[in-house]
């Protein structure tokens, strides 16, 4: 597994252990099984952004702490120049760039996401997490599976949805797709 994912998993485990929080409570808050949560925490399985977001909310910390190990310190604004966000490669097929990682106490998580055409979105690979999500396609085309519905989004298309509905996406036309994802 990627070193960045292992670092995030270690921070999750460290926080749980430091607070003596039972695994069952965290798994329930993240809406996953105990076994699934433990796979995330061990770093043996890819950690969906929605799980990181729910984990951070559960502990009342900023997601930046999970991503970087540092507290954000901007309170009035946070300017992120092109290609200067905190990057997390969850896997070879999904690349994330946090676009507000340095803003303290943010109420949403804006991410620039690149997804490859290799991603399969079988029902077993769908993610779900509490909250809502907004996606705006910036470059390329993508297929979004949302529960039993399938949408094709072109450049400029946007979708807002209840992220507790199992969802997954993949790029079309054998090219990567970039989109803005905002998780709340």
N, C-alpha and C positions, 0 to 999 in steps of 0.2 A: 504494500500500500504506500501511497505517496507520503513523503515526510511531513508535508503540511497537514495532511489528514491525521497522521499520528500525533502531531503537536496539538491539534484541536481535541482529539480524543483524550489525550493526557490531561488537558485543561479541564475537560468535562469530568473525568474521573477524579481529578484533584479537588475540584470544587465540591463534588458530591461527598467525597471522603472527609474533607475539611469541615463540612456542615453536618456530617452524620445523617444525611438524608437517605431514607430507604429507596432503593432502586425502584420499588413498586410505585412510589409516589411520582417519581420523574417519568417513568414509562407511561403512567396514566395521564400525566399532564401533556406529554408529547403524543398521546393517542397511539402508542405502539405497544407490542407485547414486551414483557421483561426480556425475553430472549433477543428480540430485535434491538432493544435499547442497549443491551450488553454487547452486542456485535458492533454497534456504533462506538460505544465507549472503549472497546478494545482496539479500535482502529482496523478491524478486519473487514468491515463493510463500509461502503460509501455512505456519508452522512448527508442526507438531503438538507438544503438550506432551510426549509420549513421546520425541520427538527431543531436545527441550531437556533432558529428564531424562537421557537417554543421553549427550548431549554433556557435561553437567556431571559425570556419573560418570567419563567418559573422562579428563577433565582434573583430576579430584579437587577440583572446586570445588562450592560450593553453588549450587543453581539460582537462588537469590535474586540472585546476582551477575549472572546472565544477564538476569533480569527487571528489576532496578533499577540495576545497576552498583555496588551497595554490598554489603559483607559483612554477614551477619547477626551479631548480637552477644549474643543471649540463649542461656544455656547450661542453665539449670535448668527454665525454663518460658517460654512465649510466649503471652500472652493477646491474642487478636485479637477486638475488639468487632465487633458486627454492622456490615457495610459498611465495615470498616476494613482488609481484606486488600488486598494488592497486586493490582490488576486488570489483566488483559491481555485485550484484544479481538483474538483472532486473525483474526476476520472478523466481518461483521455478524451471522452466524448462531450463532457460538460466543462466549461470554463466560466468562472464567475469573477466579476470585478465589483467590489463594494464601492459605491459612488458617494457615500456619506459616512465612511467609517470613522472619521475624526469629529463628528458632531455629537455632542453629549446629549443624552436623553431624547434621541429621535423617536418619533412615533411611527415611522415606517422604515422599511429597509429597501432602498433602491439599488438594483444590481444590473450591471451590463452582463448579459449571458450570451455565450456562444455555444451552440449545440451543433454537433456533427451529424451528417446523414447516416452514420453507422448505427445511431441509437435506435434500438427496437423499442416500441412502446406497447408491448404485450401487457395484458391486464395484470400480470404478476409483477411488472416493473413500474407500475404507476405509483406516484407519491400522493400523499394527502397530509394536510396539517391544518390546524385551527386557523381561522382568520379569512382574509380575502387577498386576492392577487390581481394585479393588473399587468398585462403584457402588451408591448408595442413593438412590432417588427420594424427594425431599422434597416436591415440588409438581408436579402435572400427571401426564402419562403419557408414556412414551417407547417407541419401537421401537428395539431393539438388534439389529443384525446382527452375528453372531459366526461368521465363516467362512461355512458354508452353512446355518446355523441363524438363525432370527429369533425374538426374544422380545419380548413386550409386558410392560412393567413399569409397575405402578400405584404410587401414593403408598405408601411403606412397603416396597415390594419392593426386594430387593437381589440383586446378582449378583457373584460373584468369579470371575475368569477369567485364563487365560494370555494376556497381552497381545501375545504374538508372533503370535497368531491375528488375521488381519485383522478389524477391527471398526469400526463406525460407529453413530451414533445420530441419531434425529430425534424431535422432539416430535410428539405426536398431538393430535387434537381441535382442530386449528388454534389452539393456545395454546402458549406457551413451557413448557418443562419445566426444573425446577431439580433438580440431583442432586449429592450428595457423591461425588467421585471420589478414591480414594486409589491412588496409583501407587507401587509398590515394585519 
